[in-house]
Amino acid sequence: MDSSGWAGVAAALEDFDFPGNKQDLVNHVRQRQADDQTVRLIRAMPVGVYRNISEVRSSVRLDPAADDG
């Protein structure tokens, strides 16, 4: 993932109240009206509960387009 992709994710989640599951993260970035790339990166993450931004960072896939079919 390029640094601008991660920057978008980090900015969209800066006020997220961890822990949260994948759907919580998706809902949050949509409510913040994040750009399409950020939403796509979060949607491509594995299902699970994320305790902090570091866990999100390690779970964001490098190529979420691969999951889009």
Secondary structure, DSSP 8 states (H G I E B T S, - for coil): --HHHHHHHHHHTTT--SSEEHHHHHHHHHHTT--HHHHHHHHTS-SSEE-SHHHHHHHS-S-GGGGG-
